[in-house]
Amino acid sequence: MNEVLSLLFPILNVIVTGVFAAVVLRQYLRRHRTYQLYWAIALIMAFIATATYVCMTIAQPTSAVGVLFFRLYYILGAALMPSWLGLGSIALVTSARFTRNCLAILYVLSVLAVLLIASAPVDMVQLSQIAGTPGAGILLPQTGPWLITIIIMNTLGVVAVVGVAVYSGWKMKFRQGTGHLLLANVLILVGDLLNAVAGTTARLGVKNIFWLIMVLGWTVFFVGVLLASRPRIHTAVAKQDKATSNSEIPGSTPLPSK
């Protein structure tokens, strides 16, 4: 029973990130925006990471398969996901050239993180008690190069997402009819900060609330992204209705679509 309860919030996290990833991936397949691609990659990483965490717990963490699942969970969730999410935010507001330069740097950091985490020794005693916790303190040494790489990638990712959200929200503040976009950026900001707080508290030794905070963070982030898509839909419908009404008035000239 305790094991089932310890998996409740990770399973909820699997559901939220899975739906979130599917929505953003669908948006990318329809619109082919670069930032949507990077966000989709990050969200798929988050989904797979949490799914492997659940599978690891069920399959016995200290088994050979369990250790493999743990490393995959840590590589995708703890190291790569935040920085790829940040790359999506960078692609949203910067030039294609700048985004490509950031992508090249991220490739190097990602390969380095994979190699360091895959080769780091594992504390089997700590791993056997991972159920319901984020898994901090399991890779050895606890302050090794793998941790430095994770901190750098997480910091850059959070700064990018939060910075772009603040920048976009500030621009929306002075425009009429963009209240939903302003709120959306606030929710994205809060959601990403909650995820960052979850990771920080885990490293400080507060482990039992990690998955609860992650579920809240991803849910708030998801609502923000959904809200951000609404004004575009409304604007398109308004333009279509306006063009239709103009064409129905005798002697009127339809306005050119932009």
Buried (B, 14 or more C-beta within 10 A) or exposed (E): EEEEEBBEBBBBBBEBBBBBBBBBBEBBEEEEBBBBBBBBBBBBBBBBBBBBBBBBBEBBBBEEEBBBBBBBBBBBBBBBBBBBBBBBBBBBBBEEEEBEEBBEEBEEBBEBBBBBBEEBEBBEEBBEBBBBBBBBBBBEEBEBBBBEBBEBBBBBBBEBBBBBBBBBBEBBEEEEEBEBBBBBBBBBBBBBBBBBBBBEBBBEEBBEBBBBBBBBBBBBBBBBBEBBBEBEEEEEEEEEEEBEEEEEEEEEEEEEEE
